[in-house]
Amino acid sequence: MNDFKCPLCGNPVEQDIRYCPSCNADLYEMWQNMYYQNVDKRYTYTEPAGRSNTLCKLESFSCPPYGLLLYLTLENEDRPQKAKMVLGATLKGVGFYAAVAAVWITVAHFM
């Protein structure tokens, strides 16, 4: 009995094939990067540890262009909660740098 399923389309696949015959997903690459738990003959995906939320916020705040790229990347990966958090930190960073620039220009103007 075949217990392996394609993580992308869910169709049964043989253990030793590289690509899914239904959706052409690279199974070897997916199985290398995923951790499986057997639950009622189904497999569930557990995301490997990535960047912490604090690090993402700090990077996005301190460098807004990087934060924008990170936001777009997370949106494409269909991770809307983390993308929204990164966008918020990016916009706060833009506001902070705009306020610093306004104060700097005002102080320079009166000197």
C-alpha positions as a Markdown table, in Angstrom:
| # | Residue | x | y | z |
|---|---|---|---|---|
| 1 | Met | 0.0 | 0.0 | 0.0 |
| 2 | Asn | 1.3 | 3.4 | -1.0 |
| 3 | Asp | 1.4 | 5.8 | 2.0 |
| 4 | Phe | 3.1 | 8.7 | 0.1 |
| 5 | Lys | 1.2 | 11.7 | -1.2 |
| 6 | Cys | 2.4 | 14.7 | -3.1 |
| 7 | Pro | 2.5 | 17.6 | -0.7 |
| 8 | Leu | 1.3 | 20.0 | -3.4 |
| 9 | Cys | -1.6 | 18.3 | -5.0 |
| 10 | Gly | -2.3 | 15.4 | -2.6 |
| 11 | Asn | -2.2 | 12.6 | -5.2 |
| 12 | Pro | -0.6 | 9.3 | -4.3 |
| 13 | Val | 3.0 | 8.9 | -5.5 |
| 14 | Glu | 5.7 | 6.3 | -5.2 |
| 15 | Gln | 8.4 | 6.8 | -2.7 |
| 16 | Asp | 11.3 | 6.7 | -5.1 |
| 17 | Ile | 10.2 | 9.1 | -7.9 |
| 18 | Arg | 11.6 | 12.7 | -8.2 |
| 19 | Tyr | 8.6 | 14.5 | -9.7 |
| 20 | Cys | 4.9 | 14.1 | -9.1 |
| 21 | Pro | 3.2 | 12.7 | -12.2 |
| 22 | Ser | 0.1 | 14.8 | -11.6 |
| 23 | Cys | 1.5 | 18.3 | -11.0 |
| 24 | Asn | 5.2 | 17.9 | -11.8 |
| 25 | Ala | 6.2 | 19.1 | -8.3 |
| 26 | Asp | 9.9 | 18.4 | -7.3 |
| 27 | Leu | 9.1 | 15.8 | -4.6 |
| 28 | Tyr | 12.7 | 15.3 | -3.6 |
| 29 | Glu | 13.2 | 19.0 | -2.9 |
| 30 | Met | 9.9 | 19.2 | -1.0 |
| 31 | Trp | 10.6 | 16.1 | 1.1 |
| 32 | Gln | 14.1 | 17.4 | 1.9 |
| 33 | Asn | 12.6 | 20.6 | 3.4 |
| 34 | Met | 9.5 | 19.3 | 5.1 |
| 35 | Tyr | 8.9 | 17.4 | 8.3 |
| 36 | Tyr | 6.0 | 15.0 | 8.3 |
| 37 | Gln | 3.7 | 13.7 | 11.0 |
| 38 | Asn | 1.5 | 10.8 | 10.2 |
| 39 | Val | -2.1 | 11.7 | 11.1 |
| 40 | Asp | -4.8 | 9.3 | 10.0 |
| 41 | Lys | -2.8 | 8.2 | 6.9 |
| 42 | Arg | -2.4 | 11.9 | 5.9 |
| 43 | Tyr | 0.7 | 14.0 | 6.2 |
| 44 | Thr | 0.7 | 17.5 | 7.6 |
| 45 | Tyr | 3.3 | 20.1 | 6.9 |
| 46 | Thr | 5.2 | 21.7 | 9.8 |
| 47 | Glu | 7.1 | 24.8 | 8.8 |
| 48 | Pro | 10.8 | 24.7 | 9.7 |
| 49 | Ala | 12.1 | 27.4 | 12.0 |
| 50 | Gly | 12.7 | 30.6 | 10.2 |
| 51 | Arg | 13.4 | 34.2 | 11.2 |
| 52 | Ser | 11.8 | 35.4 | 14.4 |
| 53 | Asn | 9.1 | 38.0 | 14.3 |
| 54 | Thr | 11.3 | 40.4 | 16.3 |
| 55 | Leu | 14.2 | 40.1 | 13.8 |
| 56 | Cys | 11.8 | 40.7 | 10.9 |
| 57 | Lys | 10.4 | 43.8 | 12.6 |
| 58 | Leu | 13.8 | 45.2 | 13.4 |
| 59 | Glu | 15.1 | 44.6 | 9.8 |
| 60 | Ser | 12.0 | 46.2 | 8.3 |
| 61 | Phe | 12.0 | 49.2 | 10.6 |
| 62 | Ser | 15.7 | 49.9 | 10.2 |
| 63 | Cys | 15.8 | 49.5 | 6.4 |
| 64 | Pro | 12.4 | 50.2 | 4.9 |
| 65 | Pro | 13.4 | 49.2 | 1.3 |
| 66 | Tyr | 14.4 | 45.8 | 2.7 |
| 67 | Gly | 11.1 | 45.6 | 4.6 |
| 68 | Leu | 9.2 | 46.2 | 1.4 |
| 69 | Leu | 11.0 | 43.4 | -0.4 |
| 70 | Leu | 10.4 | 41.1 | 2.6 |
| 71 | Tyr | 6.7 | 42.0 | 2.6 |
| 72 | Leu | 6.4 | 41.2 | -1.1 |
| 73 | Thr | 8.2 | 37.9 | -0.6 |
| 74 | Leu | 5.9 | 36.9 | 2.3 |
| 75 | Glu | 2.8 | 37.8 | 0.3 |
| 76 | Asn | 4.0 | 35.6 | -2.6 |
| 77 | Glu | 4.6 | 32.7 | -0.1 |
| 78 | Asp | 1.0 | 33.1 | 1.1 |
| 79 | Arg | 1.9 | 34.1 | 4.7 |
| 80 | Pro | -0.4 | 37.1 | 5.2 |
| 81 | Gln | -0.1 | 37.5 | 8.9 |
| 82 | Lys | 3.7 | 37.8 | 8.9 |
| 83 | Ala | 3.6 | 40.0 | 5.8 |
| 84 | Lys | 1.1 | 42.4 | 7.5 |
| 85 | Met | 3.5 | 42.5 | 10.5 |
| 86 | Val | 6.5 | 43.3 | 8.3 |
| 87 | Leu | 4.5 | 46.0 | 6.4 |
| 88 | Gly | 3.5 | 47.7 | 9.7 |
| 89 | Ala | 7.2 | 47.8 | 10.8 |
| 90 | Thr | 8.3 | 49.1 | 7.4 |
| 91 | Leu | 5.7 | 51.9 | 7.5 |
| 92 | Lys | 6.7 | 52.8 | 11.1 |
| 93 | Gly | 10.4 | 53.0 | 9.9 |
| 94 | Val | 9.4 | 55.2 | 7.0 |
| 95 | Gly | 7.5 | 57.5 | 9.4 |
| 96 | Phe | 10.4 | 57.6 | 11.8 |
| 97 | Tyr | 13.0 | 58.5 | 9.1 |
| 98 | Ala | 10.6 | 61.2 | 7.7 |
| 99 | Ala | 10.2 | 62.7 | 11.1 |
| 100 | Val | 14.0 | 62.7 | 11.7 |
| 101 | Ala | 14.6 | 64.3 | 8.3 |
| 102 | Ala | 11.9 | 67.0 | 9.0 |
| 103 | Val | 13.6 | 67.8 | 12.4 |
| 104 | Trp | 17.0 | 67.9 | 10.8 |
| 105 | Ile | 15.9 | 70.2 | 8.0 |
| 106 | Thr | 14.1 | 72.5 | 10.5 |
| 107 | Val | 17.1 | 72.7 | 12.8 |
| 108 | Ala | 19.4 | 73.3 | 9.9 |
| 109 | His | 17.2 | 76.1 | 8.5 |
| 110 | Phe | 17.3 | 78.1 | 11.8 |
| 111 | Met | 21.1 | 77.8 | 12.3 |
